[in-house]
Amino acid sequence: MLKGAYLISMFAIAVCCAGCAATILQSAPDQSQVIRTGSTEAEITQRFGKPVQSSRLASPTPAQSLNGHGQSVTVLSPAGLADSQAIFEWKGRLDSKARAGQAGFDSFMTLGLAELYWIPKALWERTFDEVLQLTVWFSASGEVVAYHWKQRDTN
């Protein structure tokens, strides 16, 4: 009888604790700063500061062909031509909502045991930001054609 009550109380505590890491991760501000169609080079520079690298492309490149080398480029203007590119560096986190969903799912499926891993990880992520690189391709008129976020290699 006592053993059954103990197991039920442990189950109840585990279920109640499930989701703490997800809540921590969801409370992180959205650092990805979504870039919208029609954004201009001046707006991007104002938001992220001066680019660490900027260059003109040898010839105008269709936005659809910018996906390559294993990277997923977000194309804002499928019919647009990229004339130049700029690389910005930013400190923050990407995909906090996706990580929060994964933490919540893991916690639920393990009856809260995954919280032993996810809570310290979530607190770490809230404390220390990643160094992110944002590559933006601009048209000849200065509008954003496409962009790509990635975590900068620190090696």
N, C-alpha and C positions, 0 to 999 in steps of 0.2 A: 504494500500500500504506500509506504513512505517512498520507495524507489519510484513508483509511478508518478507520485506528486512531484518528486524532484525532476523527473524527465519532462513532465508537462511544464513546470516553471522554467526550466532551461530553454525549452522550445519557445515559450512565450517571450522570454527575454531576448532570444536570438532574433525572433521575428520583429520585435519592437525596435531593435537596434539596426535592422537591415534598412539601408537607405541613408544613413548618416553621411557616408562618403559622397553619395550622389548629391545630397543637399549642399555639401561643401563645394563640390565641383560646379554645381549649377549657379552658385552665388558669385562665381568669378565673373568680373566684367568681360564683355565680349571684346577681345582685343583684335579680332581679325579685321575690324573696320571695313566692312563690305564696300566694295567699289561698285558703283552703279553705271549703267549705260548713260553716256553723255558726260561723264566726268572728264575734266580737262587736266592737262599737264600742270597748270597752275594750282588747281584744287588739290591734286595729289601731292605736289611739292609743299603746299601749305600744311597739309595734314601730316605728312611723314618726314618733312624736312628735306634738306638737299640730298640728292642721290649720291651714293658712294661711287657709282659708275654710271656713265651715260654715253651712248654712242648712236650713230646713225647706221642703219643697215645698208649693206652694199647695194641692194635693190629692194624696192617695195615688195613685201612678202604677204601673201594672203593669210588672213587670221587663222583660217582652218588648218593651215600647214604648220602652225607653231607648236602643235603637240608633237613631241618627239623626245628621244633620249630618256624614255621612261617617266616623263613628267606629265602631269595632267594640267593643262592650261585652260583657264576659264575664258571662253571667247564671248565678248560682249557684242561684237559687231561681225557676224559671220561673213558678210560680204565686204568687210573693210580690209584695207591694206595697211600693214605695219610698216612705218617709215623709220622709226627710231625705237630704242629701248632704254630704260633706266632701271637701275637696281637700287632699292632702298633697304635699309636695315631698321628693324623694329624690335623692341623687347615686348614680349607678351606671350600669350598662349593661343593656340588654335584648337578648334573643335571641343570646347569645354562641354557643350551639350551632348556630343557623341560619347565623350568619356564618362559623363554623368549617367547616361543611359546604360553604358556597359557596367559601371560600378553598381547601379541599382539592380540590374539583371543578375550579376554575379552574386550579390548579397542575397537576393531572394532565392536563387537556386541553391545556395549553400546554407540556407537558413541563418544567415548573418555571419558565418565563419569567415567569409571573404573580407569582412570589415576589418579584420586584423591586418590585412594587407592594404586595403583601399583607403582607410582613414589616414594613416601616415603618408601614403602616396598623395592623397588629395591635399593634405596640409603642406606637403613639400611643394606641390605645384602652385598652391596659392602664395607661397613665400618667394619662390625663385622663378623668374620668367625665363623663357627660352629666347635665344637670339634668332629672330626670324629674318628671312630675306624675301623681299617682295620684288618680283620682276614685272615691269609694266611695259607693254608695247603701245606706242602712240601712232596715230595716223599723221599725215602731213599737216592736217589742220590742228593737231594738238589734242585730239580726243583719244580717250582710252579705247583700244581695240581689243586687248586681252591682258590678262595678268596671271601670275602664278606665285603662290606662297610656298615656302619651304623652310625647314629648320636649317639654319646655317651650320655648316660643318665647323667644329671647333678645333679640328686637328691641324 
